[in-house]
Amino acid sequence: MSWNLMCNGFDASRWLAMLKRLFDVLFSVTAGLLALPVLIILAIAVRIVLGSPIMFSQERAGKERRPFRMKKFRSMTTAVDPDGKLLSDDERTGKFGGLLRRSRLDELPELWSIVIGDMSVIGPRPILLEKIHALGERGILRCSVRPGLTGWAQVNGNTKLTDDEKVDLDIWYIENRTCLMDAEIIAKTVLVMIFGERRNEKRLAAAVLAASSRDTLRKGPK
């Protein structure tokens, strides 16, 4: 039975959304308080190793494509080539920045974005507005939920996936999400932080197949 069905005046989907929001707030506040010493240490380390500013701030697409300012610890230097152009991301990241990214500790400041409602614990990672607009209908669907601190694409390959593969996984999650799946994503995020990223070909194939079926239905019979 669909969560969207009304049962005796009880809107299950609405209450599940409220429970998810309550979980987001409780999780982010609790995690933020527990991680406070780590946040302070990381802020000092970034200031010493990479200099100022400590935070990287950028406008990203939120729910319903509303822009919001996402902040995380800076993981790259501002090194430039002889012509004054920024070096590649890999060249500017270095060992310290690479450690921050692999451990995902650079994402900890996003807990505040969850508290104020710009983000959720689980959902598609927030990306640039222009990228969302370029995705057309897929971008609209991807932004039908709050962006997340971690998501289905992040635990099924992340940097080992193409942008299209990530979008297919994100949309598959949106269309099939459950509380149990969210719990699985949280658990697998911890495993990814410890053991690294790995492509899940089975789940990727399911997401690609769903995307193909969706496109066929949208285009209709020829």
C-alpha positions as CSV (number, residue, x, y, z in Angstrom):
1,M,0.0,0.0,0.0
2,S,1.3,3.5,-0.9
3,W,2.4,5.7,1.9
4,N,0.4,8.5,0.1
5,L,-2.9,6.7,0.7
6,M,-5.2,8.3,3.3
7,C,-6.2,5.9,6.1
8,N,-9.0,7.0,8.5
9,G,-8.0,10.6,8.0
10,F,-4.3,9.9,8.7
11,D,-1.9,11.1,6.0
12,A,1.0,8.7,6.3
13,S,3.3,10.6,3.9
14,R,2.8,13.8,5.8
15,W,3.6,12.2,9.1
16,L,6.6,10.4,7.7
17,A,7.9,13.7,6.4
18,M,7.5,15.2,9.9
19,L,9.3,12.3,11.5
20,K,12.1,12.6,9.0
21,R,12.4,16.3,9.8
22,L,12.4,15.6,13.5
23,F,15.1,13.0,13.0
24,D,17.2,15.5,10.9
25,V,17.1,18.1,13.7
26,L,17.8,15.6,16.5
27,F,20.6,13.9,14.6
28,S,22.3,17.1,13.5
29,V,22.1,18.8,16.9
30,T,23.4,15.7,18.7
31,A,26.1,15.1,16.1
32,G,27.1,18.7,16.2
33,L,27.5,18.8,20.0
34,L,29.4,15.5,20.0
35,A,31.6,16.7,17.2
36,L,32.3,20.1,18.6
37,P,35.9,19.3,19.8
38,V,36.6,17.8,16.3
39,L,35.2,20.9,14.6
40,I,37.4,23.1,16.7
41,I,40.5,21.0,15.9
42,L,39.7,20.9,12.2
43,A,39.2,24.6,12.1
44,I,42.6,25.2,13.6
45,A,44.2,22.6,11.4
46,V,42.7,24.1,8.2
47,R,43.9,27.6,9.3
48,I,47.4,26.3,9.9
49,V,47.7,24.1,6.8
50,L,45.6,26.0,4.2
51,G,45.3,29.4,5.7
52,S,42.3,31.7,5.5
53,P,39.4,31.4,4.9
54,I,38.7,28.3,6.9
55,M,35.3,27.6,5.3
56,F,34.4,27.0,1.6
57,S,31.1,28.6,0.9
58,Q,29.1,28.2,-2.3
59,E,25.5,28.6,-3.5
60,R,23.8,25.3,-4.2
61,A,20.4,24.1,-5.3
62,G,18.0,23.1,-2.4
63,K,14.5,21.7,-2.4
64,E,12.4,22.9,-5.3
65,R,15.6,24.4,-6.7
66,R,15.7,27.1,-4.1
67,P,19.3,28.4,-3.7
68,F,21.0,28.2,-0.3
69,R,24.5,28.8,0.9
70,M,26.4,25.6,1.7
71,K,29.5,25.7,3.9
72,K,32.1,23.1,4.6
73,F,35.8,23.1,5.6
74,R,38.1,24.2,2.9
75,S,40.2,21.3,1.5
76,M,42.1,23.0,-1.4
77,T,44.8,25.7,-1.5
78,T,44.6,28.8,-3.8
79,A,47.8,27.8,-5.7
80,V,48.0,29.2,-9.2
81,D,50.2,28.5,-12.3
82,P,52.7,31.1,-13.7
83,D,49.8,32.7,-15.6
84,G,47.8,33.3,-12.5
85,K,45.2,30.6,-13.2
86,L,44.2,28.2,-10.5
87,L,45.8,24.8,-10.6
88,S,43.6,21.7,-11.0
89,D,41.6,20.4,-8.1
90,D,43.9,17.4,-7.6
91,E,47.0,19.7,-7.6
92,R,45.4,22.0,-5.0
93,T,44.0,19.4,-2.7
94,G,47.2,17.8,-1.3
95,K,47.5,15.1,1.4
96,F,45.7,17.1,4.1
97,G,42.8,18.1,1.8
98,G,42.6,14.5,0.5
99,L,42.3,13.2,4.0
100,L,39.5,15.6,4.8
101,R,37.6,14.6,1.7
102,R,38.1,10.8,2.1
103,S,37.0,10.9,5.7
104,R,34.2,13.4,4.8
105,L,35.1,15.5,7.9
106,D,35.1,18.5,5.6
107,E,31.3,18.1,5.5
108,L,30.7,18.5,9.2
109,P,29.7,22.2,9.0
110,E,26.8,21.2,6.9
111,L,25.1,19.9,10.1
112,W,24.0,23.5,10.6
113,S,22.3,23.5,7.2
114,I,20.3,20.5,8.4
115,V,19.3,22.3,11.6
116,I,17.9,25.3,9.7
117,G,16.1,23.1,7.1
118,D,18.2,23.8,4.0
119,M,19.4,20.2,4.0
120,S,18.5,16.7,5.3
121,V,20.7,14.0,6.7
122,I,19.8,11.7,3.7
123,G,19.2,12.9,0.2
124,P,20.9,13.8,-3.1
125,R,24.1,15.8,-2.5
126,P,23.5,19.5,-3.2
127,I,24.9,20.6,-6.6
128,L,25.2,23.9,-8.5
129,L,22.1,25.6,-9.7
130,E,23.3,25.7,-13.3
131,K,23.9,21.9,-13.2
132,I,20.3,21.4,-12.0
133,H,18.9,23.6,-14.7
134,A,20.9,21.8,-17.3
135,L,19.3,18.5,-16.2
136,G,15.8,19.7,-17.2
137,E,13.0,17.4,-15.9
138,R,15.6,15.2,-14.1
139,G,16.8,18.3,-12.2
140,I,13.3,19.2,-11.1
141,L,12.7,15.6,-9.9
142,R,16.1,15.5,-8.2
143,C,15.2,18.7,-6.3
144,S,11.8,17.4,-5.1
145,V,13.4,16.6,-1.8
146,R,16.0,18.3,0.5
147,P,19.6,17.7,-0.5
148,G,21.5,15.5,1.9
149,L,24.7,15.2,3.9
150,T,25.0,11.7,2.4
151,G,22.9,9.8,-0.1
152,W,22.3,6.7,-2.3
153,A,24.9,7.8,-4.8
154,Q,27.5,8.4,-2.1
155,V,27.3,4.9,-0.7
156,N,27.2,3.2,-4.2
157,G,30.3,4.6,-5.8
158,N,30.3,8.4,-5.5
159,T,33.6,9.6,-7.1
160,K,33.8,6.4,-9.1
161,L,30.5,7.3,-10.8
162,T,29.8,9.6,-13.7
163,D,27.5,12.6,-13.2
164,D,24.7,10.8,-15.1
165,E,25.1,7.7,-13.0
166,K,24.8,9.8,-9.8
167,V,21.7,11.4,-11.0
168,D,20.1,8.1,-11.9
169,L,20.9,6.8,-8.4
170,D,19.6,9.9,-6.8
171,I,16.3,9.8,-8.6
172,W,15.9,6.0,-7.9
173,Y,16.3,6.8,-4.2
174,I,13.7,9.6,-4.4
175,E,11.2,7.2,-6.0
176,N,11.9,4.3,-3.7
177,R,13.0,5.8,-0.4
178,T,12.0,4.2,2.9
179,C,13.0,4.6,6.5
180,L,14.9,1.3,6.3
181,M,16.8,2.6,3.2
182,D,17.8,5.8,5.1
183,A,19.1,3.7,8.0
184,E,21.1,1.6,5.5
185,I,22.6,4.7,3.9
186,I,23.7,6.0,7.3
187,A,25.4,2.6,8.2
188,K,27.0,2.4,4.8
189,T,28.3,5.9,5.0
190,V,30.3,4.9,8.0
191,L,31.7,1.9,6.1
192,V,32.7,4.1,3.2
193,M,34.5,6.5,5.5
194,I,36.5,3.5,6.9
195,F,37.0,1.3,3.8
196,G,36.6,3.7,0.9
197,E,34.3,3.9,-2.0
198,R,33.2,1.1,-4.3
199,R,30.9,1.0,-7.2
200,N,27.7,-1.2,-6.7
201,E,27.0,-2.4,-10.3
202,K,23.8,-4.1,-9.3
203,R,22.2,-1.1,-7.8
204,L,23.5,1.1,-10.6
205,A,22.0,-1.2,-13.2
206,A,18.6,-1.0,-11.4
207,A,18.8,2.8,-11.3
208,V,19.7,3.0,-15.0
209,L,16.9,0.6,-15.9
210,A,14.4,2.7,-14.0
211,A,15.6,5.9,-15.7
212,S,15.2,4.2,-19.1
213,S,11.7,3.1,-18.3
214,R,10.9,6.6,-17.1
215,D,12.1,8.1,-20.3
216,T,10.1,5.6,-22.4
217,L,6.9,6.5,-20.5
218,R,7.5,10.2,-20.8
219,K,8.0,10.0,-24.6
220,G,5.0,7.7,-25.0
221,P,4.3,5.4,-28.0
222,K,5.7,6.4,-31.3
